[in-house]
Amino acid sequence: MAEQTQGAVPLSAVIADAATGVALALRGEGDPYALSSILRQSDALAPAALRVLGADALAPYAVEHRGAPVGADDEEVVRQALTAYPPGAGASDISVWSYRGLVEASHAFLPGSAQHWPPPPEAAAGWVEADPWPKLSHRVSQLAALALPGLAPGLAEQLTARTDDLARGFVRAVRRRDWLQAAGLGRWLARLPDAPQTLGLDSGLAFVRQMGGGDPRVALHVVAAQRFYGRGW
């Protein structure tokens, strides 16, 4: 999705602010979380920012007893994003999976409003088995938002068979100082059942947070691994 601006505010800044708000909520800090307070309907960039964040924008609603009840404004922000940015013909597998994850999260975390959400689109997964590990690692890191509990169970099952390859990708990303990729892979490894003990995932994620935490999306991925899976402290 191309960078856009509204006045002097770039899309990247809107995404960063929203990611910071999500991370604060997952840490139990700040005001009770409301999606419509960090991505307002009146902001023309809100649908694009939500489409980039994907399911992560709803992550605080997955935390039991956290935040205010979901309101109509929150639902409308999601509906706008799903309507404005569906994957078109020829869309990449990552785009389709990201959209699917947002739809799944809407069904799971915004109960009582199922009539607003389309059914999750079919998403190809042959690449999980076929990709060499560097390409697989790149794709999986881009789908870190799908590592939320309960989302994309079929994808998670397939990725379990390639846990060692994702661990290799995590180490490579750290060595290359690609903190966003490392954080995304570390978050998936936190969800998968058999991350190698020799990887040192907890200390690795803590290091990624220390080195790359100035990027709000890096911080969000590490906080999500901590909050939902108890990894990276």
N, C-alpha and C positions, 0 to 999 in steps of 0.2 A: 504494500500500500504506500503510495507516494507521500512524501512529506508535504504537509499543507500548513498554511498560516491563516490566522484570523487576526488582522491587525498585526501587532508585533509579536504575537504569541504563537510559537511553532507547535505542531502536533506533538513533537517529542517532549515539550515541557508539560503539556496536558497529561500525557501518558506517565511521565515521571511523578507528577503531583498525585495522580490517582494511585500509582503503585505505592507511593509513600503512605497514603491513607489506608490502603489495604494492609500493608505491613504493620502499621500502628494498631489497627484493629486486631490483627492476629496476635500481637503481643499483649493485647488487653489494655492498650493505652488510648488516651484521647477520648473524644465523645463517642457515644454509641454509634455504631456504623450505620450509615445509610448511603447506598449507592448514589442516589440522586443528590446527595450533598457534595460528592466529589466529582461527579460527572452530571452536570445540570442539563436539563432539557433545552434550556435557552442557549447553551454553548453549541455552536454549529460543529465543533470538533468532537463533541462527546461521543457520537456513534462510532466515529473512526477510532478514537482512543479505546473505547470498549471492545471494538473488534480486535484490536491489537492485544489488549490484555486478556481477552477471552474469558474463560471460566474463572480466572483469578479474581476478576472484579466481583464475583459472588462468593469468594472463598470465606469471608467472615460469616456469611449466613450458614455455612456448614459447621460452625463452631456452636456447640450446644449452649443455650442460654446467653448468647452474646449478641448485643445490639438490639435496636428497637425492632418492632414488628415490621415486616416488609410492607411498604405502602404502594399505592397506585403509581406514584411518581417513579419509584424504583423500577416497577414493571414496565413503565412506558419507555424509560431509557433503554432497557434491554430490547424491547420490541422495535424501537427505532433502529438500533444497531443491526438486528437480525434482518430487518426489512431493507436497510440501506446497503448492506454489504454481504449479500449471499454469494457463495462461490459460483462463478459463472462457468460456462462451457470451457473446458481446457484449463480450469483452475488446478493449481498444484495440489498434490496429496496433502501437503502441510496446511494449505488454506482450507481444504475440505475438513480435515481433522480438527483444526482450530474452531471452525464454525460448528462442527458437530459437538465439540466439547462445550461450547457456550450454550447450545440447545440442551444438551444433557444436564448441565448445571442449572439451567432455568427450570427444567422439570423437577430436579432434585431439591433445589434450595429455595425456590419461590413457589411453595405449595399453594394450591387454591386458585392458581391462575393458569392452569394448563391449557385453557382454550386460546391463550395468547401465543403459544409457542408452536412452531412447525415441528413435524417429526424429524428426528435426527437424520441427516442425509447418509446414504451409503458412502463409506470411505475405504479406498483400497489399502490393503496392508501387506501386499506381496513384498514390498521393499524391506519389511522388517527381517525377512529371511534372506533376501537376495543381496542387500547392500553390503559392501565391504565396511569394516568397522569405522573408518574415519567418516564416511558419508552417513552411516547410520547414526553416529554420535551427533553429527551436525543436525540431522533431522529431529532426533529425539530431544535435543536441547531446545529446539524451537517449539516443542509441544510440552514444555514443562508444566503448563497450566493444567494439562490433562492428568497430572499426577495427583490431583486431589482425590481423597478417599471415595471410592465407588464409581468414579468416572472411567470410561473407556476400559471396562474389565477385559474385553477380548484383546485389546492392544497390550495391556499390562501382562496378560498371560503369554502372549507371543514374545514380548521383550524379556520375560524371565529366562527364556532359552538363550538369550544373548547378554546376560548380565556381565560376563567376563569381558565382552567386547565394549560394553558401556563403561566398565571400570577402566579399561585401556584408554578410552576416549576422555574420561575424567582426568586421568593423569596427564595425558597429552595437553589438554586444555589448560591445566594448571601450569605446566611447563612453558606453554606459549603465552601465559598471562591473559588468556581469553576468559575473563572472569564470568561473563554472562553465560558462555557455553558450559563452563565448569559448574556453575551454580545450577543450571538447568539439569545437567546430567546427574549431579549429586542429589538433587531432589528426587529424580526418578529412582536412583539407586536406594534412596531412603525408603521408597515405597516397595521396591521389589524384595522378595524374601531372602535372597542368598547373596548379598553383596560380599565379596571376598574379605575375610578378616584382615588379610594382609594389606588391604587398600587403606585402612585407617580413615574411614569415611568421616567419622565425627571430627577428628582433628583437621582433616582436609577441608570440610565445609566451614569450620571455624576460621581456617586460614583464608579461604576464598572470601568470607564475609569481611575479614580484617583488611584484605588487600583491595577488594572490589566493591565494598559496601557503599562507596560514594555513588554508585549507580543504583538508583532505587529498585530496579528490577532484579539486580543481583541480591540486594537485601531481602526483597520479597521472597525469592526462591529459597533462600536459606532459612528465613523465618518460617515459611510454610513447612519445610522439612523438620524444623524443630517442633512446631505446634502440632502437626498431625502425626508425626512418626517418631518424635523424640530423638532425632539425630542432629548432630552438628552443634551441640552445646559446648 
